Amino acid sequence: MSRPVGIALAVALLVAAGLMWFRASERSASAAEDLAVVATRATEAAWPEAVRTHYADPGASLIWIHQPRHREQMAAALDRAALEGISDEELDVAGVREHLVRVEEGSQTERAESELELSSALLRLADVYARGSRLLTDTEVEWRMDRDPEPDHTFLAAVAETGVAPALDSLRPVIDVHDRTVDALARYRTRAEGEGEWPRITHVVDAAVERGDTHPVVAEIRNRLRGGMDDAERALAERALVESGSDRAEHLDDDLAKAIALFQARHGIAVDSVAGPETIAAMNVSLADRIDQLALNLDRFRRLPRDVGERAILVNVAGFELRVLEHNRPTLQMAVVVGQPEWRTNVFSDSIEYLEVNPYWHVPESIEAAETLPRAQEDPNYLTENRISVVAEGDNLGDPIDPSGIDWAEMSADDMPYDFRQEPGPENALGQIKFMFPNDYNIYLHDTPADALFQEDFRAFSHGCIRLERPFELAEYVLRHGSEYTAEELAAVRESGERTRFDLSTPLPVYIAYLTAWVDDDGRVRFHQDVYDLDEKEEAALGRAS
């Protein structure tokens, strides 16, 4: 290279470097000015506290102005939120998208306002991921659940440092069924956008149509099952059953009966292979309603803690099932009986502190008034025959009082100076063991002498407590991981008939939830009955009810 060319190149490089420095300095000055304007605007009380705190920090940085990467991630986050069942109304998506444009192209004042609006919107989205929808706060549906803390200014600081996507990922539920439900929602929406609503059954039947019957409604059922599969690969067996009798469409043959049974099993209906009113009603729930139901239950997963920890129990009241979770994945599962609609099992969280083998059953006041006292007044032998003792009011562990000396006809539930206590034994309402997590609702897990109830598909029969299909299997698990007690010690106490308490050194969290949709490991979607009629109330609060 000749000397003049070299000098010219050096000069050009110096000029370019100087220009880059000048532009960088210009951008830096502009950013400082923008930050000063934003910080001033952020002092206004109208902004969320977390936003005001973030921008009041001397070390704060702008999140959106001069940050195209963050803006792109926010736009992508809005798209993903829709896929995860979060409604536009929750976030004012249209407004957020306008601010994404204005924060880049508007005047300095407009950019400052959009900076604050976008940070506020991101906090709303983060709060939905961390704690579930705020739109449900004022409904009758109460989730007394330990939830993750509300995202604050530290969340915005993390966004400024690492970006929108990783900050939101840190809040999404990690329980594996959540992501499977997101996938199922996408499949159902794809089905709706492609083929539209699945076929509806229009024929009205006076009596259930059974295997071997011929009826016009059968052809509609066949068409509904053929056109309503959400995933061809998983539904291949069912589709084959439906198709096998297409030459006699109105005849309910063996294969169609099997397909009906599979549908019933996936929709919380008693499996009898019969096309009765309940089954037809479930088939006529629209695809749009099932989409809303999946979206609603995604929000219910968000109302649980993001990570339930090393071990926890999850009871699904609507599904009549209990799962033991290890690192958010089920390891043990069993059927449960829950509260009747008039004696609802509450939705809340707590921790098992101890187990009681061969327990007393201290009859709750509500049952005393509604059942036990009236029966004692009607039948002098009722208490003795059911091993129910009478104790002084408030003295649950006290010595029994002879009931024969009490004038029950003069007693009323409001002023009775006694309590009822059922003694340990094979007919005890709690069976041979109860799992105690003391709570305001007087609800716990327990055994039951009424084992036949677990054979029922609908299992809302209790007064609120949760009866377990295999209580001693659960007890062995709980003691193995939360105490020094052995299975042999548990078995010996059980056999002795003596009331014995097993304290846990490591309490076990329990989450009693209400989930009307569940997606199995293989992607099969199961819709449970809305036992307590909560779905419609929540859908209305979320702005999705028809």
ABEGO torsion letter per residue (X at the ends): XBAAAAAAAAAAAAAAAAAAAAAAAAAAAAAAAAAAAAAAAAABAABBAAAAAAAABAABBBAABGBAAAAAAAAAAAAAAAAAGBBAAAAGAAAAAAAAAAAAABBAAAAAAAAAAAAAAAAAAAAAAAAEBAAAAABABBBBBBBBBBBBAAAAAAAAAAEAAAAAAAABBABAAAAAAAAAAAAAAAAAAAAEBBBBBABBBABBBBBGBBBAAAAAAAAAAAAABABAAAAAAAAAAAAAAAABAABBBAAAAAAAAAAAAAAGBBBAGBBBAAAAAAAABBAAAAAAAAAAAAAAAAABBABAEABBBBBBAAAGBBBBBBGGBBABBBBBBBBBAABBBBBBBBBBABBBBGBBBBBBAAAAAAAAAAAAAABAAAAAAAGBBBBBBGBAABBBBBAAABBAAABBAAABABBBBBBBEAABAAEABBBBBBBAAGBBBBBBABAAAAABABABABAGBBBBABAAAAAAAAAAAABABBAAAAAAAAAAGBBBBBBBABBBBBBBBBBABBBBAAGBBBBBBBAAGAAAAAAAAAGABX
